[in-house]
Structures are given as structure tokens and as C-alpha cells.
């Protein structure tokens, strides 16, 4: 009963907090729509909702998205550098051992990546060069910055293979579908990037006080009336989790 009473007061609380103000998102990042994508599947992948995506991109029909077009999506990273792009990837792991590469120590090319570097844990990933060119830096939340140095016969499309030294570590890594990866511009490192909740509403007057930025990001102005439902939905989900715990 207490939970439902609380739900009734959420819109009133939000109205009193933001009424008459414009709301802005934090960082947004370009995402290239893939064949088979729907607005719902994109929203799920980026931990947001359809209303938010429609508002950011000024969409009037959620069914009218076209493969190859660019959609702005909320980023899980603040101060995302200009020119960064988002990719929804399937992550796997590999080693330089026989099970992953068919080679053993002493074989020609053992432990050497496709670009001629020594495969290094914490640095090397294998990619499809038609999607992520060799030499590209990427940032994988929860894993860190990596460099596209290698390729593989099974690494096609948006799949990324993360290099580990130990076979057991690679096996334990498993398969992680629908993981967001940020492709970084050349010369950019991620040492100062910070994480935050993708659906991030703040008033324009308080934005810089709460989240000082080391790099400018594109902020999308959003009117309160367009986003109240999406924000309320997020709060309700969190209150559900609170009361069910």
C-alpha cells in the first residue's frame, strides 16, 4: 500500500523540482543502426527507453528507423571525447594457445598479432577490421581500454575477442552478448572518463556544478513535458527494486 501511495506522489515531486525548466541529457554518442534493430532493442541495449530515444532524436514514429542511419543514444560515460562512437558487441576471450589459435610455442607467429605486435593482456583485442580498423582504441566498460591489434577466423561483424594470458581466464570469461563498446578517436585515452547512469536528467543550471567535464559533450535540450513520463518510469523501476528487496 505504501508503495502505491508513493507512486502517486512521484509526478508531483518531479513537477515541483523541474517545472518551468528545460532538462538536458548528459553525454550522447552516435550509434549506427544495424539491420534488424528496432527502437526497443536499441533502448534495451543502452539501458534506456523508447521515449528517451524518440525525444533525443526528435522521432515521431518509433517504427521508422533505417539501417545505416545514425541515432544518438545516452552514453554511460561522461566527458566522452568528440568523435567517439558506440557499438553493441558480443564479447568473447582468447589466448595465444593452441585451443584459440591452433599454434604452440615455437610455431611461426606464435603470440604475434595480426598487426605484428606481441599479444598482451590488458591491451590486445581481436576484431573484424571492416568494423573496427586495426590500431583503433576502444573502451569497454568493466574491462577498460584496449587496442584492436588482432583478427580471427570467427571474429566477424561486431564480435570482439579480448586477449588473456591464461586459458582458464579466457574460458571463465565466456560469451557476453549485447555489450556496449566505445570506439575512440585516434590519440584519445580514457584515463579521465567517468561512468554515470545512462538516463541522466539534470536541470541546465545545475549540470556543470554536478558533473564538471574535461571535454565538451553534446547536450540535447529536452522540454519537461516530453520527458516526465520517461523519468517517472525510471524512478518507479528503482522504487520497485527498493521495496522488493
N, C-alpha and C positions, 0 to 999 in steps of 0.2 A: 504493500500500500504506500509506504514511504517513497518507494522508487517512482511510482506513477505520479505522485504529487510533485516530486522533484522535476519530472519531465515537463509538467505544466508550467513550471517557472523558468525553464531554460530559455525559451524565446524572449520572455520578459527581461531576464538578466542580460541577454545578448543585446536586446534593443536599448536598454539603459546604458550599456557600455559603449556601443558603437553608433547609435542613432545620429544621423546627420553627418557621419564621417565617411570618407572613402576608405575601402580596405585594399590592401595590396598583398600579393603573394611575395614570398621570399624568392629564392633563385628558381628560374625556369631554365630548361635545357631543351634543345631541339631533339626530336625523335622522328626518324623516318618510318612512316607507316609501311608495314610489311604485308604481303599478300596473305589473306586470311585473318588479319587483325580486325577486331571490332572495337568500338569505343569502350565497351565493357571490359574486354580482355586487356586493353591498354591501361584502363583505370586500375584494374586488379594488379597488374604487373608493377605499377608505380605507386601502389598503396594510396590511391585517391579514389574519387568517384566521378561518375559521368557528368554531374552538374558542374563540378570544378573544371573539368576539361573543356566543356562547352563554353563556360564563362571566359576562361583564359584565351581560348581561340576564337571567340565570337561565332560559335557554331549555332545554327538554328535547327538542324536536323541531325541527331546522333547517328543516323544510318548513312549519311553522306560523307564518308571518309574514303579516300582513294589511295591505293598502294603507291608508294613512291613520294607522296606529298609529305611535308614536314608538319609535325604537330608539336606545340610547346607543351611540356609536361613539368609538374613540380619536381624539383631536384632534392635529393636527400643530403646535398652538400651546400653549405653556404660558401660565399666567395668563389663560386665556380668560375674558372677563367673564361674569358671571351673566346669563343670558337670551340668550346667543348661540346661533345655530342653524347647522347645516351644510346645504349644498345641493350636489348634484353637478350641475354645469352644463356646457354646451357654450359655449366662449368663441369669439367672432369679434371683428373690429375694423372700425371705420368712420371716416370723416372727415365734414366738413361740405360736401364737394364734390359735384359732380353725380352721380358714379358711386354714391355712397352715399345721397344724399338727393334727387336729381333737381333740386337748386337750384344756382344760380350766384350769385356776389356781386352784390348789388343786388336780388335777389328778396326778397319779403316773408318774414320769418322765417329768412333765411339765417344760419346759425351760432347760432341760438337753439334751446334745448332745449324739450322738452315742458312743463317747469315754469317756463319764462320766463328761465332763466339763459343765460349765454354758454357755449357748449360749450368746455370747457377740457381740454387734455391733462393727465393726471395727476389729474384729478378726475372727469370725466364718464363714466358708462356708461349704455347704453340697456337697459331691462329690460321685462319683462311686468309691469305694475303689479298684476295679480292674484296674482302670485307674490312680487314684491319691490315694495312700495309706493314711489312716488316720494318722494325725500328720505331714503331709508334708506341708512345707511352699510354698506358691505361690505368685507371684507378678502380679497384674492385672493393666496395665496402665490405669490411670484415676480413679482407685479405691484404689489401694495401696496393701500392703502386707496383706495376710490373711493366716489362718491355716485351713487345712482340718480336721474338728472336727466332722462333722455330715454326715448323709446319708438321703436318702428319697426314697419313693417308685417310684417316677417318675424321679429320678436323675440317669440316665443311660448313659453310654458312656462318651462323652466329655462334657456333660452338667454340669454346676456349679451353685449352688443356694447360693446367697450372703445373709447373715443374717442381717436384720434390726429390730429395736425395734418397730417401728411404722408401722401399716398396710398400711397407706396411702403412706408412703415412698416406701414400697415394691411394691405396685400397680403402683406407678408412675415410678418405675424402668423399668417395662415392660420386654420385651424379647429382648435380644441383641445378634443376631447371628453373627458368624464369628469374634469373639473377640480373640485376641492373649493373651494367659496366659503363664507366665514363671514359670516353676516348678523348685524350687531352691534346691540345695543340703542341707542336714541336717546341721544346725548350721549357715547358712548364712542369714544375714539380708540385707535389700535393702536400708538402710539409705543413702548410698553413690552412689546409681545408678543414672545415668543421662540419659535423653532421647535425641535422635537425629534422623534426617531423615534416614529411613532405607536405601535408596540408597545413600551412603555416599562415595564420591570419594575424596581422598586427595593424594598428592604426598608423597612418602615414606619419603622424607627428612623433610616434614613439619608435619607429622602425630602426633608425640608426642608433638610438640610445641602447636598445636591447641587443642588436646584432651589428656591432661595428664590422665593416667589411674591408678586407685588404685589397679586393678587386671590385670594380663596379659590376653589377649584375642587372639584368633587365627585370624591372618590376612592372607587373601588369596592373593598372588601376582597375578596381572592381567595385561596383556600387553595392552598398549594404544589402539592398533588397534582392540582388541577384544571388548573393552567397549565404544568406541567413540559413536557408534550408540545408545546404551542404555542411555548414559549420555546426548546426544543431545536430545533424545526423552523426557527425564525428563525436560530439560530446555525449550523445546518447549511447553510442557504442562503448565509450570509455566508462560511463556510469554503469552500463550493463556488466562490464568486466569487474568493476569495483564491488557491486552488490552481489555478484555471483561467487566472488572469491571468499 
